Each structure stands twice: as structure tokens, then as C-alpha cells.
Amino acid sequence: MRILLHRGDGVTQPWIAGFAKALPQAQVVVWREGADTAPCDYAVLFAPPAAMVPELQSVKAIFLTGAGADAILKVADQLPPVPIVRLGDAGMASQMAEYAVYAVLRYFRRFDEYEAQARARVWKQLPQYEREDFTVGVLGTGVLGKRVLDALAPFGFPLRGWSRTPKHIDGVQCFAGADQLADFLRGTRVLVCMLPLTPDTASLLNLERLSLLAPGAYVVNVARGGHVVDEDLLAQVQSGHIAGAMLDVFGTEPLPASHPFWHDARIAITPHAAALTLPGPSAVQIAHKIQALERGDTIDDVVDVQRGY
């Protein structure tokens, strides 16, 4: 069995080691442009370079090294008709929950303001926000979004969730579909975006929808930068309707030094680090799915190309 591996960051050794333990019968071939890789049985990648796409024609399945499928779907019409399998939870859900809980508590306890005061050597206690008025809404209630809601539950905030199709989650006010999106946004004090990026969700958080959030709202984006219209978010922050944001993902990454997000202290920036892919657990998960396919079994996390996730 041959596995064709590509990593945009060039860090392949942890993946090779992971597959050596989890699938010792497999030969891992690192893709390099111009190198002779010969036909492989499976491919493991995230965003294939254009020169790699023709070499995927012989594979039986393509496994992604991330939870999102938007990058691979840009070339979906050039791929063979084989399963595209995104990475399920391989240590990412806990990381995402940690990030979201930190962002919510940082704003709720006004630690962002205390940090600014400390830099200015100001000693001043600020009034506490009322917990019952501090509604937290999670956009996207899949595996990762549900994990975030579970992590927030012990803190007693009113919780909301929005998804494409109806869901029931204990202790969470659930909304579904385009018709209920505005109702979900109205009154939400902290918005956590966990959506997959699809044509339907691109630029979802524009001026019109951001204006529906509660006055003084806070935006947390750990999904994809393409969900947010940057200039609209900036306008809402500068107007004071939105108090600030904590952003981990951006339309262009790395975020250009000239981008105005860098220059507004109310916007906290992290470098796409909310949930890092862990090569060891991820290789184990992919190996188990390859073994299942070899047996003729069905597997989870197959991307629906039409839906985009």
C-alpha cells in the first residue's frame, strides 16, 4: 500500500512516524513537484498544489489533514470520483473549546480592558456584566460547535446554537436555516463562528447581520476568514456597536502587516492556532479509515461535495 503525503508547511516527518506506527504495511511517499511518485493508493493532504492534482487520479480516497474541506473543493472538478474524507476530532475539539471559552471569559470578565488599563498603569475596577444578559451564540453546531457549547454550559450563560438543519441540544436554544438566522443573531452578546466555509456561508457576517447583534457584542471567529467581511466588522467596532473581536482566521494568511486589524487594540489576533492538527492522533484516525475502506466498510466524515462539508 502506498500513501501520497503532502504538507504545505513541509513538516512531514511526524506524519511519516505516525503512519509507521498505525499502518506499518504502508509506504509513505512525500509528494514533491517533479519527483517520480508513481501511482499511490491513497492521498493525505490539505490543499494540493496544481501540479499534484493529476497524480491524484489513481487514488482510492483522499484524506484531508484538517476539518475543513473548502481548500480541496476549489479543485473538486479536477479530482477523481473517490471519497474525500475530512479529519474528524483528533484532539481538535478540546483545543477549539479551550479557545472559545477563553475568548468568552476574557470579554465577560473584562480582562481585555484590564490588560489595556495595566499597560496604561491605571488601577480601576470595572462593573461586572450581568451573566443572565450575556447570551453566547455558536454559529455551527457540528462536532466542534457542540463541543464548544458543552464546554460553555457550566458557566451559566444563556446559550444559543444555529445550524443549517434543525437540531436539539439540551440547555441550548436552537435555531436553524436562513429564516431563523436573524432571530439567532438578535440579542447575542458573544458570537462564536464555527461554520464550514461554503458558498452559502461566505461573507455571512456582513454589516447587515453584524448590526443585529446586541449592542456591545463580541465576535469570535475560529472557522474561516471568508465568513467575515473585514471592512464591515471594522466599521461596527469603530462605531462602538461591537466592542471587539478575537480572530484566529483571515481571508489572507498570514495576515498582511498593513491590514487594519493589526492597528485596532479591540481586535485580538492569533495565527490560525485555535486548533492545531496533531499528526500522531490524526495519522491513527486516517489509518483506521483506510483499513475500513480496505475491508469494504463505510466510514465517517466523508465530504458531501454539493454541501461543501
Contacts in CASP RR format, 6 or more apart in sequence:
PFRMAT RR
TARGET T0000
AUTHOR 0000-0000-0000
METHOD contacts of the structure
MODEL  1
MRILLHRGDGVTQPWIAGFAKALPQAQVVVWREGADTAPCDYAVLFAPPA
AMVPELQSVKAIFLTGAGADAILKVADQLPPVPIVRLGDAGMASQMAEYA
VYAVLRYFRRFDEYEAQARARVWKQLPQYEREDFTVGVLGTGVLGKRVLD
ALAPFGFPLRGWSRTPKHIDGVQCFAGADQLADFLRGTRVLVCMLPLTPD
TASLLNLERLSLLAPGAYVVNVARGGHVVDEDLLAQVQSGHIAGAMLDVF
GTEPLPASHPFWHDARIAITPHAAALTLPGPSAVQIAHKIQALERGDTID
DVVDVQRGY
1 23 0 8 1.000
1 25 0 8 1.000
1 26 0 8 1.000
1 27 0 8 1.000
1 41 0 8 1.000
1 42 0 8 1.000
1 290 0 8 1.000
2 26 0 8 1.000
2 27 0 8 1.000
2 28 0 8 1.000
2 29 0 8 1.000
2 38 0 8 1.000
2 39 0 8 1.000
2 40 0 8 1.000
2 41 0 8 1.000
2 42 0 8 1.000
3 19 0 8 1.000
3 23 0 8 1.000
3 26 0 8 1.000
3 27 0 8 1.000
3 28 0 8 1.000
3 29 0 8 1.000
3 40 0 8 1.000
3 41 0 8 1.000
3 42 0 8 1.000
3 43 0 8 1.000
3 44 0 8 1.000
3 290 0 8 1.000
4 29 0 8 1.000
4 31 0 8 1.000
4 37 0 8 1.000
4 40 0 8 1.000
4 42 0 8 1.000
4 43 0 8 1.000
4 44 0 8 1.000
4 45 0 8 1.000
4 55 0 8 1.000
4 56 0 8 1.000
4 59 0 8 1.000
5 12 0 8 1.000
5 15 0 8 1.000
5 16 0 8 1.000
5 28 0 8 1.000
5 29 0 8 1.000
5 30 0 8 1.000
5 31 0 8 1.000
5 43 0 8 1.000
5 44 0 8 1.000
5 45 0 8 1.000
6 30 0 8 1.000
6 31 0 8 1.000
6 43 0 8 1.000
6 44 0 8 1.000
6 45 0 8 1.000
6 46 0 8 1.000
6 48 0 8 1.000
6 49 0 8 1.000
6 52 0 8 1.000
7 15 0 8 1.000
7 45 0 8 1.000
7 46 0 8 1.000
7 65 0 8 1.000
8 46 0 8 1.000
8 47 0 8 1.000
12 30 0 8 1.000
14 279 0 8 1.000
14 280 0 8 1.000
15 28 0 8 1.000
15 44 0 8 1.000
15 65 0 8 1.000
15 279 0 8 1.000
15 280 0 8 1.000
15 282 0 8 1.000
15 283 0 8 1.000
16 28 0 8 1.000
16 30 0 8 1.000
17 279 0 8 1.000
17 280 0 8 1.000
18 279 0 8 1.000
18 280 0 8 1.000
18 283 0 8 1.000
18 284 0 8 1.000
19 26 0 8 1.000
19 28 0 8 1.000
19 283 0 8 1.000
19 286 0 8 1.000
19 287 0 8 1.000
20 28 0 8 1.000
21 283 0 8 1.000
21 284 0 8 1.000
22 280 0 8 1.000
22 283 0 8 1.000
22 284 0 8 1.000
22 286 0 8 1.000
22 287 0 8 1.000
22 288 0 8 1.000
23 283 0 8 1.000
23 287 0 8 1.000
23 290 0 8 1.000
23 291 0 8 1.000
26 287 0 8 1.000
26 290 0 8 1.000
29 37 0 8 1.000
29 38 0 8 1.000
29 40 0 8 1.000
31 37 0 8 1.000
31 45 0 8 1.000
31 52 0 8 1.000
31 55 0 8 1.000
33 49 0 8 1.000
33 51 0 8 1.000
33 52 0 8 1.000
34 51 0 8 1.000
37 55 0 8 1.000
39 58 0 8 1.000
40 55 0 8 1.000
40 58 0 8 1.000
40 59 0 8 1.000
41 59 0 8 1.000
41 60 0 8 1.000
42 59 0 8 1.000
42 60 0 8 1.000
42 61 0 8 1.000
42 62 0 8 1.000
42 63 0 8 1.000
42 290 0 8 1.000
43 56 0 8 1.000
43 59 0 8 1.000
43 61 0 8 1.000
43 62 0 8 1.000
43 63 0 8 1.000
44 63 0 8 1.000
44 65 0 8 1.000
44 286 0 8 1.000
45 52 0 8 1.000
45 62 0 8 1.000
45 63 0 8 1.000
45 64 0 8 1.000
45 65 0 8 1.000
45 72 0 8 1.000
46 64 0 8 1.000
46 65 0 8 1.000
46 66 0 8 1.000
46 71 0 8 1.000
46 72 0 8 1.000
47 71 0 8 1.000
47 72 0 8 1.000
47 74 0 8 1.000
48 56 0 8 1.000
48 72 0 8 1.000
48 75 0 8 1.000
50 75 0 8 1.000
53 75 0 8 1.000
53 78 0 8 1.000
53 79 0 8 1.000
56 62 0 8 1.000
56 79 0 8 1.000
56 80 0 8 1.000
57 80 0 8 1.000
58 80 0 8 1.000
59 80 0 8 1.000
59 82 0 8 1.000
60 82 0 8 1.000
60 293 0 8 1.000
61 82 0 8 1.000
61 83 0 8 1.000
61 84 0 8 1.000
61 85 0 8 1.000
61 289 0 8 1.000
61 290 0 8 1.000
61 293 0 8 1.000
62 72 0 8 1.000
62 79 0 8 1.000
62 82 0 8 1.000
62 83 0 8 1.000
62 84 0 8 1.000
62 85 0 8 1.000
63 85 0 8 1.000
63 87 0 8 1.000
63 286 0 8 1.000
63 289 0 8 1.000
63 290 0 8 1.000
64 72 0 8 1.000
64 84 0 8 1.000
64 85 0 8 1.000
64 86 0 8 1.000
64 87 0 8 1.000
64 303 0 8 1.000
65 87 0 8 1.000
65 277 0 8 1.000
65 282 0 8 1.000
66 86 0 8 1.000
66 87 0 8 1.000
66 92 0 8 1.000
66 277 0 8 1.000
66 282 0 8 1.000
67 86 0 8 1.000
67 87 0 8 1.000
67 88 0 8 1.000
67 92 0 8 1.000
67 144 0 8 1.000
67 275 0 8 1.000
68 86 0 8 1.000
68 87 0 8 1.000
68 196 0 8 1.000
68 197 0 8 1.000
68 224 0 8 1.000
68 309 0 8 1.000
69 84 0 8 1.000
69 86 0 8 1.000
69 196 0 8 1.000
69 303 0 8 1.000
69 308 0 8 1.000
69 309 0 8 1.000
70 196 0 8 1.000
70 197 0 8 1.000
70 198 0 8 1.000
70 224 0 8 1.000
70 308 0 8 1.000
72 79 0 8 1.000
72 84 0 8 1.000
72 303 0 8 1.000
73 84 0 8 1.000
73 303 0 8 1.000
73 305 0 8 1.000
73 308 0 8 1.000
76 84 0 8 1.000
76 305 0 8 1.000
83 293 0 8 1.000
83 299 0 8 1.000
83 302 0 8 1.000
83 303 0 8 1.000
84 302 0 8 1.000
84 303 0 8 1.000
84 305 0 8 1.000
85 286 0 8 1.000
85 289 0 8 1.000
85 299 0 8 1.000
85 301 0 8 1.000
85 302 0 8 1.000
85 303 0 8 1.000
86 301 0 8 1.000
86 303 0 8 1.000
86 309 0 8 1.000
87 277 0 8 1.000
87 282 0 8 1.000
87 285 0 8 1.000
87 286 0 8 1.000
87 301 0 8 1.000
88 143 0 8 1.000
88 285 0 8 1.000
88 300 0 8 1.000
88 301 0 8 1.000
89 143 0 8 1.000
89 144 0 8 1.000
89 147 0 8 1.000
90 277 0 8 1.000
90 278 0 8 1.000
90 280 0 8 1.000
90 281 0 8 1.000
90 282 0 8 1.000
90 284 0 8 1.000
90 285 0 8 1.000
91 275 0 8 1.000
91 278 0 8 1.000
91 281 0 8 1.000
92 144 0 8 1.000
92 275 0 8 1.000
92 276 0 8 1.000
92 277 0 8 1.000
92 278 0 8 1.000
93 143 0 8 1.000
93 144 0 8 1.000
93 147 0 8 1.000
93 275 0 8 1.000
94 147 0 8 1.000
95 274 0 8 1.000
95 275 0 8 1.000
95 276 0 8 1.000
96 144 0 8 1.000
96 145 0 8 1.000
96 147 0 8 1.000
96 148 0 8 1.000
96 194 0 8 1.000
96 222 0 8 1.000
96 274 0 8 1.000
96 275 0 8 1.000
97 147 0 8 1.000
97 148 0 8 1.000
97 150 0 8 1.000
97 151 0 8 1.000
98 151 0 8 1.000
99 222 0 8 1.000
99 248 0 8 1.000
99 270 0 8 1.000
99 274 0 8 1.000
99 275 0 8 1.000
100 138 0 8 1.000
100 148 0 8 1.000
100 151 0 8 1.000
100 152 0 8 1.000
100 192 0 8 1.000
100 220 0 8 1.000
100 222 0 8 1.000
100 274 0 8 1.000
101 148 0 8 1.000
101 151 0 8 1.000
101 152 0 8 1.000
101 155 0 8 1.000
103 190 0 8 1.000
103 192 0 8 1.000
103 218 0 8 1.000
103 220 0 8 1.000
103 246 0 8 1.000
103 268 0 8 1.000
104 136 0 8 1.000
104 152 0 8 1.000
104 155 0 8 1.000
104 157 0 8 1.000
104 190 0 8 1.000
104 192 0 8 1.000
104 218 0 8 1.000
104 220 0 8 1.000
105 111 0 8 1.000
105 155 0 8 1.000
106 112 0 8 1.000
106 246 0 8 1.000
106 268 0 8 1.000
107 190 0 8 1.000
107 218 0 8 1.000
107 243 0 8 1.000
107 244 0 8 1.000
107 246 0 8 1.000
108 129 0 8 1.000
108 131 0 8 1.000
108 134 0 8 1.000
108 157 0 8 1.000
108 190 0 8 1.000
109 128 0 8 1.000
110 126 0 8 1.000
110 128 0 8 1.000
110 129 0 8 1.000
112 244 0 8 1.000
112 266 0 8 1.000
112 268 0 8 1.000
113 126 0 8 1.000
114 126 0 8 1.000
116 265 0 8 1.000
117 123 0 8 1.000
117 124 0 8 1.000
131 155 0 8 1.000
131 156 0 8 1.000
131 157 0 8 1.000
132 158 0 8 1.000
133 189 0 8 1.000
134 157 0 8 1.000
134 158 0 8 1.000
134 189 0 8 1.000
134 190 0 8 1.000
135 157 0 8 1.000
135 158 0 8 1.000
135 159 0 8 1.000
135 160 0 8 1.000
135 187 0 8 1.000
135 188 0 8 1.000
135 189 0 8 1.000
135 190 0 8 1.000
135 214 0 8 1.000
136 152 0 8 1.000
136 157 0 8 1.000
136 158 0 8 1.000
136 159 0 8 1.000
136 160 0 8 1.000
136 188 0 8 1.000
136 189 0 8 1.000
136 190 0 8 1.000
136 192 0 8 1.000
137 159 0 8 1.000
137 160 0 8 1.000
137 161 0 8 1.000
137 162 0 8 1.000
137 184 0 8 1.000
137 188 0 8 1.000
137 190 0 8 1.000
137 191 0 8 1.000
137 192 0 8 1.000
138 145 0 8 1.000
138 148 0 8 1.000
138 149 0 8 1.000
138 159 0 8 1.000
138 160 0 8 1.000
138 161 0 8 1.000
138 162 0 8 1.000
138 192 0 8 1.000
138 194 0 8 1.000
139 161 0 8 1.000
139 162 0 8 1.000
139 184 0 8 1.000
139 191 0 8 1.000
139 192 0 8 1.000
139 193 0 8 1.000
139 194 0 8 1.000
139 195 0 8 1.000
139 204 0 8 1.000
139 223 0 8 1.000
140 161 0 8 1.000
140 162 0 8 1.000
140 163 0 8 1.000
140 193 0 8 1.000
140 194 0 8 1.000
140 195 0 8 1.000
141 149 0 8 1.000
141 161 0 8 1.000
141 162 0 8 1.000
141 163 0 8 1.000
141 167 0 8 1.000
141 169 0 8 1.000
141 172 0 8 1.000
141 174 0 8 1.000
141 194 0 8 1.000
142 163 0 8 1.000
142 194 0 8 1.000
144 194 0 8 1.000
144 275 0 8 1.000
145 192 0 8 1.000
145 194 0 8 1.000
146 169 0 8 1.000
148 192 0 8 1.000
148 194 0 8 1.000
149 159 0 8 1.000
149 161 0 8 1.000
149 169 0 8 1.000
149 172 0 8 1.000
152 159 0 8 1.000
153 159 0 8 1.000
153 171 0 8 1.000
158 173 0 8 1.000
159 171 0 8 1.000
159 172 0 8 1.000
159 173 0 8 1.000
160 172 0 8 1.000
160 173 0 8 1.000
160 174 0 8 1.000
160 175 0 8 1.000
160 184 0 8 1.000
160 188 0 8 1.000
161 169 0 8 1.000
161 172 0 8 1.000
161 173 0 8 1.000
161 174 0 8 1.000
161 175 0 8 1.000
161 184 0 8 1.000
162 174 0 8 1.000
162 175 0 8 1.000
162 176 0 8 1.000
162 177 0 8 1.000
162 180 0 8 1.000
162 181 0 8 1.000
162 184 0 8 1.000
163 174 0 8 1.000
163 175 0 8 1.000
163 176 0 8 1.000
163 177 0 8 1.000
164 176 0 8 1.000
164 177 0 8 1.000
164 200 0 8 1.000
165 176 0 8 1.000
165 177 0 8 1.000
166 174 0 8 1.000
166 176 0 8 1.000
167 174 0 8 1.000
167 176 0 8 1.000
168 174 0 8 1.000
175 181 0 8 1.000
175 183 0 8 1.000
175 184 0 8 1.000
181 209 0 8 1.000
182 209 0 8 1.000
182 212 0 8 1.000
185 191 0 8 1.000
185 209 0 8 1.000
185 212 0 8 1.000
185 213 0 8 1.000
186 212 0 8 1.000
186 213 0 8 1.000
186 214 0 8 1.000
187 212 0 8 1.000
187 213 0 8 1.000
187 214 0 8 1.000
187 217 0 8 1.000
188 213 0 8 1.000
188 214 0 8 1.000
188 217 0 8 1.000
189 213 0 8 1.000
189 214 0 8 1.000
189 216 0 8 1.000
189 217 0 8 1.000
189 218 0 8 1.000
190 217 0 8 1.000
190 218 0 8 1.000
190 219 0 8 1.000
190 220 0 8 1.000
191 205 0 8 1.000
191 213 0 8 1.000
191 217 0 8 1.000
191 218 0 8 1.000
191 219 0 8 1.000
191 220 0 8 1.000
192 220 0 8 1.000
192 222 0 8 1.000
193 205 0 8 1.000
193 219 0 8 1.000
193 220 0 8 1.000
193 221 0 8 1.000
193 222 0 8 1.000
193 223 0 8 1.000
193 227 0 8 1.000
193 228 0 8 1.000
194 222 0 8 1.000
194 223 0 8 1.000
195 201 0 8 1.000
195 204 0 8 1.000
195 223 0 8 1.000
195 224 0 8 1.000
195 227 0 8 1.000
196 223 0 8 1.000
196 224 0 8 1.000
196 308 0 8 1.000
196 309 0 8 1.000
197 223 0 8 1.000
197 224 0 8 1.000
197 225 0 8 1.000
197 226 0 8 1.000
197 227 0 8 1.000
198 307 0 8 1.000
198 308 0 8 1.000
198 309 0 8 1.000
201 227 0 8 1.000
202 226 0 8 1.000
202 227 0 8 1.000
203 226 0 8 1.000
203 227 0 8 1.000
203 228 0 8 1.000
203 229 0 8 1.000
204 227 0 8 1.000
205 219 0 8 1.000
205 221 0 8 1.000
205 227 0 8 1.000
205 228 0 8 1.000
205 229 0 8 1.000
205 232 0 8 1.000
205 233 0 8 1.000
206 229 0 8 1.000
206 232 0 8 1.000
207 229 0 8 1.000
207 232 0 8 1.000
207 235 0 8 1.000
207 236 0 8 1.000
210 219 0 8 1.000
210 232 0 8 1.000
210 233 0 8 1.000
210 236 0 8 1.000
210 241 0 8 1.000
210 242 0 8 1.000
211 236 0 8 1.000
211 241 0 8 1.000
213 219 0 8 1.000
213 241 0 8 1.000
213 242 0 8 1.000
215 241 0 8 1.000
216 240 0 8 1.000
216 241 0 8 1.000
216 242 0 8 1.000
216 243 0 8 1.000
217 241 0 8 1.000
217 242 0 8 1.000
217 243 0 8 1.000
218 242 0 8 1.000
218 243 0 8 1.000
218 244 0 8 1.000
218 245 0 8 1.000
218 246 0 8 1.000
219 228 0 8 1.000
219 233 0 8 1.000
219 242 0 8 1.000
219 244 0 8 1.000
219 245 0 8 1.000
219 246 0 8 1.000
219 247 0 8 1.000
220 245 0 8 1.000
220 246 0 8 1.000
220 247 0 8 1.000
221 227 0 8 1.000
221 228 0 8 1.000
221 245 0 8 1.000
221 246 0 8 1.000
221 247 0 8 1.000
221 248 0 8 1.000
221 249 0 8 1.000
222 248 0 8 1.000
222 249 0 8 1.000
222 274 0 8 1.000
222 275 0 8 1.000
223 249 0 8 1.000
224 249 0 8 1.000
224 251 0 8 1.000
225 247 0 8 1.000
225 249 0 8 1.000
225 250 0 8 1.000
225 251 0 8 1.000
226 249 0 8 1.000
226 251 0 8 1.000
228 247 0 8 1.000
230 251 0 8 1.000
230 259 0 8 1.000
230 260 0 8 1.000
230 261 0 8 1.000
233 242 0 8 1.000
233 245 0 8 1.000
234 260 0 8 1.000
234 261 0 8 1.000
234 264 0 8 1.000
236 242 0 8 1.000
237 243 0 8 1.000
237 244 0 8 1.000
237 245 0 8 1.000
237 264 0 8 1.000
237 266 0 8 1.000
237 267 0 8 1.000
238 264 0 8 1.000
243 266 0 8 1.000
244 266 0 8 1.000
244 267 0 8 1.000
245 266 0 8 1.000
245 267 0 8 1.000
245 268 0 8 1.000
246 267 0 8 1.000
246 268 0 8 1.000
246 270 0 8 1.000
247 261 0 8 1.000
247 267 0 8 1.000
247 268 0 8 1.000
247 269 0 8 1.000
247 270 0 8 1.000
248 270 0 8 1.000
248 271 0 8 1.000
248 272 0 8 1.000
248 273 0 8 1.000
248 274 0 8 1.000
249 272 0 8 1.000
249 274 0 8 1.000
250 259 0 8 1.000
250 261 0 8 1.000
250 272 0 8 1.000
252 259 0 8 1.000
253 271 0 8 1.000
253 272 0 8 1.000
254 271 0 8 1.000
255 261 0 8 1.000
255 262 0 8 1.000
255 269 0 8 1.000
255 271 0 8 1.000
261 267 0 8 1.000
261 269 0 8 1.000
262 269 0 8 1.000
289 299 0 8 1.000
289 300 0 8 1.000
289 301 0 8 1.000
292 298 0 8 1.000
292 299 0 8 1.000
293 299 0 8 1.000
303 309 0 8 1.000
END
